């Protein structure tokens, strides 16, 4: 029964979180976005003490159920472990806790979190790692399926599904996600929860509380026949059947051992009713109490390749794709306040990237803001009426703002590049940037250049909000004649 309850709850949390990370329709996402806020690290970064207290209490009562039910990376590893057990049963064995490795990783993680060194924290955080995997590997497949359904139903005059662009937001993010996915799959296939119990900083933090959990898996020596099935089915390598003990710092309360025991010698019960014949790790002093100080890949590649290459105007002229300009200051989403605030709170989970309907957000490759979202306008612009990224962010890196508040936030300002502008380069009239500016921050003025008078844009930086519409709609290729430079600190009217 314990195992069935755990699997049911894990499936519910896993399904809901995947719907959010895939951006499965705003009507669904906005109602289940709270699931992301139940993740440990986002709650910590947002200083959400209510959620943190809830997770600590859950651990003190039930053990590390967070790792086997709420954490998506843990559930994904369980799936791979289950597949490994299908290939070879009774494959696990007890291994001593590698404290030196666990605590070293935790200390490095905490130090990098404090100083804001994003590459380490974003790579080690379990929720962030899973978010990158979904966004880079699975979302293209999800979007490809949606496009296929949209194409099919359009033949029947039905438009429930809409076609979306499928493109690679970051080669670096794709490679990191792919390597992470392969590494975790191999480890989980062979050895179960190796990552959770040796590397994961969240697992190490929760292990301190799990040692004192009220409900624990316990041996009954009178019934135990030393068959070793419990140890061979413990994916956390936390059961030593010879000594009749369980390492509660690594046990994730999955119930597999209780389910496999044929002699009713294992029970998940309150520690207060443990008999004197029950031998547990609580009988010994615990030094850890003082230590608190390639199928999906090929399909994805096919989807990206089939969608990304060229766009054709009327079946005649090939339109060259825009290229991202060099920006001295990266543009962070409205609500993020500044690049500094983003760096201090963002876990790079890619939730905002997945849910951006305008193809504006993508993971940064800057080492000091590694995988954190930044804005660029080659495929769209930041619509003034859209506030989705602020509504799904679970960490406070992007504060929730209203549509009215967003129009008063200046995330950057437009900059004109004379040599790229059509009126200057070939004498054609244009003015696309001025016509489409929603803030009326661009005016066309007469200017004498090269002995001829042409109309060129002039930007009023005090009015420009940095939405990128001018950059996106500029007809110049591959670099726009006008682009947005970010503001280090957002200006709010």
N, C-alpha and C positions, 0 to 999 in steps of 0.2 A: 504493500500500500504506500509506504514511504517513497519508493522509487517511482511509482505511478503519479503520485502527487507532484513530485519534483519535476518529472518530465512534462506534465501538463502545464505547470506554471512556467517552466522554461520555454516551452513552445509559444505560449501567449506573449511573454515579454520579448522573445526573439522575433516573432512575427511583427509585433507592433513597432519595434525599433527598426526593423528592416523597411517597413513601409515609410517611416519617417526619413531614413537615410536615402531611400530611393526617390523621394519626392513624389509619392504616389497620390497626387491630386490634393489641392489645398483644402478641399472640403473634408478630407480624411485627416490630413496632417495636423491641421490646427487643433483638432480635438484630442489627438494622442501625443502631442509634443511633450507632455509632462513626463513621458517615459524616459526621455533623454536626460531629464533633470534628476532622475533617480540614480544615475551613474555616479560613482564615488568621486572621481577627479573633477568632473564638471561642477558637482555640488561644492567641492572644496574650493575651486577657483572662484565660484560665485559667492562664497561664504554663506552658503545655504545651510545654516546650522540645524534647521529642522530635519532636512534630509540626512545630514551627517549623523545626527542623533538617532534617527530611525535605523540607519544601516548599522550603527554600533550596537543598538539594542537587539536588532535581529541577530547579529553575530554572537552576542553574549547569551542569547536564548537558544538559538538553533545551530550555532557554528557558522562556518563559512558558506551559508546558503547563497549569499550574494554571488559568489564565484560560479555556482552551478545553476543558478536560476536567473539572475538579473544581468550579469555581465555577458554581452554578446560574444566576446572573444572566447570566454570559457565555454559557452554553449557550442560554438563552432568547433572547438577542440574536442568536445564530447562526441560530436557527430563523426569527426575523423577517427576518434578512438573506437567508436562503435563499429565503424567500417573495418578498422584493423582487427577487432575481435571476431568479426565475421570471417576474416581470412585465417586467423589463428586464435583459437580460444585459450583462455587461461594464460595470457601472455605476459602479465606483469609480475613484478617481484618487489620486495621491500628494499629500500635504499635509505641510508641515514640522511638526515637533513644536512644540506650544505649551507650552514649558517654563514660562513665567511663570505660566500658568494651572494647570498640573499641580502645580507646587511650592507655589504659593500655597494651593491646596486642601489639599494634604498638610499644610502647616504649620498651617492652621486646624484641620484634623481632629485632629492630634496635640495641639495646645493644648487643644481641647475635650475630648479623651479624658483628658488629664492632670487637668484641673480638674473633670471629671465633668459637663460640659454636654451632656446627653443629646440634645436636639433635633437638633444638628448631626451628632453621631456616628451616631445611628440612621438619619438620612436619607441619609447618604453611604455607609454600610457596605453593600457589595453583597449579602452573605448576609442581612443584616437586611431590606433592601429586598425581596428575593425572598420571604423568609418572610412578610412582611406581604401581599404580593400573593397568595400561596397561601392564607393564612389568611382573608383578607377576600373574595377574589374566587372562588377555586376550591374551597375547602372546602365552602361552601354547596351548590355543584353536586354535589360528591362525596357529601355527606350526603343530598341529594335523591335521587340515584341509589340510594344504600343503602336509603332509606326505600321507594322504589318496588319494589326487589327484595324487601324484607321483606314488603311488602303482597302481592306476587305469590306468594311461597313459603308465606305463611301459609295460603293457600287449599289447599295440598297438605300441610298439617301438617308443614312443615319450618321450622326456625327458626335457620338459619345466620346470617342477617342480623337485626339488631335496629334498631328505629326510634329515631331520635335527634331532639332538638329542633334546629330551624334558626332561628337568631336573630342579629341584628346585635350583636356584642359592643361595638362602638364606631363611631359615625358618623364620628368624626375619623379613625380608622384606615382605614375604608373609603374615605373621600375621598382620603386620602394615598396609599393603595395604588392606587386607580384612576388618579390623576394620574400616579403613578410609572410605572404600566403603560403608559399612553397615551404618555407622553414617551419612554420607552425603545423602545416599538414604532415610533414615528415616526422616531426617530433611527436605529435599526437598519435599518429599511426603506429609508431614504434613503441613509445613509452608513456602514452597518456598525457598527463598534465605536467610535463617537464617545465614548460615556460611558466605556468602559474606558480609553481612551488620553488623555482630557483631564480627567476628573473623578474617577474611581475611585481612592481613596487606596491600596487594596491593589495595584492595577495599577501605580501609581507606585512603591511600595516594591519590588515584584518587578522592576520595570524596571531598577533599579540592578544587580541580580544577572544579569539576562538579557543585559546588555551583554557579560558575560564567559562566556556559555554555551559549553560544549564543542561541542555540535552546533548548527549554524546553516544557514539557507538561504543558498546561495552561487551566484554567477553564474559561468558559463564563457564568457568573452568570445569565444572562437573559435566557439562554437555559437550564441550569441545573435544573433537577426536583428532585434532591436528591434521586435518585433511588438506590444509593450505589453500582451499578454494577462495577464501576471503582475501588472502594476500595476492593471489594470482589474478584477482578481478578488481583490485584496488588501483584505479588509474592515477591516484595521487601518490602511489608507492608509500603509503603511510601506515600500513598494517604489517606488524611482525608477528606472525602466528606462533613462532617458536617461543617467544617471550610473552605472548598473549597481550600485546599492547598496541595502542593506536596513537599515532602522532597527531594530536588534535590541531596543531598549528598548520598542518597540511591537509587534513581531512576536509572535504567540501560537502559532507553530508549528502552524498548522492544516493545512498541506499543500496548500491550495487552489492556490497559485501553481505548485507543483511538478506538481500534477495537470494544470493547464491548459497548461503549456509544451509546445508541439508539437515543439520542436527539442532536447529533452533538455539545455537550457542551465541549468537550475536543479537543484540537488541539496541535500538535507538531509544534511550530513556533518560529521565532526569538523573543527574549524578548523585542526588541525595538518596536515591533508592538503590545505589550500587551495593551489592553484597560484598562481604569481606573476601569472598572467593574470586571477585572480579579484579583483574589485574590491569591497571591503566597507567598511562604516563603521569597521571596526577600523583602516583605513589612516590615519585622521585622529584628532587629539586629540579627546577627548570631554569637553566641559565638564560633562556630567551626572555624571561620576565625582566631581566635587567638589560636587555639589549634594545629596549625601545628607543634609548638615546642611539594536367595541362590542357585539359579540355576547355575550361572556362577561358583560359588565356587565348587559345586559338580562336574561339568564337568571338571574343572581344576584339581581337585584332582584325578579324574579318569585318565586324560591324564598323569599326573605326575607318578601315580602309575604304569600305564601300560608300561611306558617307562624306569623307573629308575632302576630297581632292579639289574639284572645281565646280563653279557655278556657271551656268550658261544663260545669257540674256537672249530670250526669244529663239533659242536654238542656233544662234549665229555666232556672236562674239563671246569669247572666253573672258570672264571678268576675273582679274587677278585678285587673290585674297589679300586683305589688309595685313600688315605686320605691326606688331606692337612697338611703339616708339620708346626710346629711352626716357625714363622719368627719374629726375633727381630725387624725388620723394614719392614713394608708393602711395596709392590712394586706398584708404581703408573705408569700409562701408559706413553710411550714415548711422549714427548711434554708437559708433565705436570710440568717439571722442578724440582719439589720437592714436598714432602708431604705438606709442608707449603703452597706453591702456590695452590695446589689442595684444601686444606682446606679453603683458603681465597676466592676462586672463585667458587667452585663447589656448585651447588644447589641440587645435588642428584636427578636429573630428570630421570636417568636411560637410557637416550638416547644412550650413548656410550655402555652401557651394552646390550641393545637391538640390536644394529648394529654390535657388535663384532662377526665376522663370525667364530672365532676360539675357542669360549667358554672359553675365558681366563678371562674376566672381570666379577666381581660379586659385589654386594653391601657389604660394610664393616659393621661389627657389633661392631667395636670399638666405644665407646661412643663419642670420640672426632672427629671421622670421620664418623659419623653415616650415613649409606646408600650411602656414596660416593664410587666411584669405586676403587677397588684394583685388582691386578692380582694374579692368581693362576693357576697351570698347570696340574691339575688332568685330565682334559678332552681335552686339546689342548695346544698349545704353541703360542707365539706371533710371527707370521711370519714376517720376515724382510721387505717383500714387501707390507704389509698391513698397511694402515694409516687411516682407516675409523673413528676410535674414534676421531682423531684430526680434521677430516673434518666435523663431525656432531656436535661437542661441541659448544654450543651457547654462553658460558660465558667466554671463555678464560682460563678455568681451564686446558684444554689441547690445547696448541697452535698448529695451523696447521703446519705440517711438511711434507716434501717430502720423498719419499722412500730412496733417497740418504742420506738425513739428518738423517733418522731413524737409518741407519746402524752405525752411529757415536755416537749414544746416548747409554750410559751405565746406564740402570735403576737398575741394581743389579749385583751380581756376584755369581757364583756357589760355593757351599760348599760340600765337599765329606764327607759322613758318613761311616766310615770304617766297622762298625758291620753289616750294611745292604747290603754291596757289595757282590755279588755272588762269585767272586774269593777268597774273604777272608772267607766267611761263609761256602762254600762247595767246594772250589778249582776249580770251573768251570771257563773257560775263557769267557770273555764277551766283554767289550770295546764298547758297544752300544753308550755310551755318547760321546766318542771320535770320533766315525765314523760319528755321525750325527751333531756334533757341527758346525754351519754355520760360526762361527768366528775363527775356528781352535784354540780355547782357551784351549782345553783339550788334553793332551798327555798321552798315557799309558806307564808306566815305571815299570821296574822290582823292586820288593821290597820283602824283606824277612820278613814273618809274621808267627809266630808260628812254626818256623823251616822249612818252605817251601817257595820257591820263587814263587811269583804270580805277574801278571801284574795288576796294579791298576792305576786309573786316577789321574792326577795331573793338577790342574786348574791354568792357567795364568790369574789372575784377571785383569790384565791390558788390556787383549784382550776381556774378557768376556763381552757381552752386556746385559746379563740377560734375554734372550729371552725365557728361560725355556724349550727349546727343549730337553736338556739332562734329565731334571727332568721328562718330560712327557713320553719320550721313554724308560726310565730306566725300565727294566723288574722286578725289586724288588717290592714286594707287602707286606703290604698295603702302606708302606712308601718307597719312592725312596731312593736309595743309594747316590743320589746327588740331591741337591735342591738349589733354588735361594734365596739368602738373598738380601733384597732391599737396595738401596743407599738412604740415607736421601736427598742428593742433587745429581741429575743426573750429570754424567760426560760426557762431550761432547768432542770428539777428534777434 
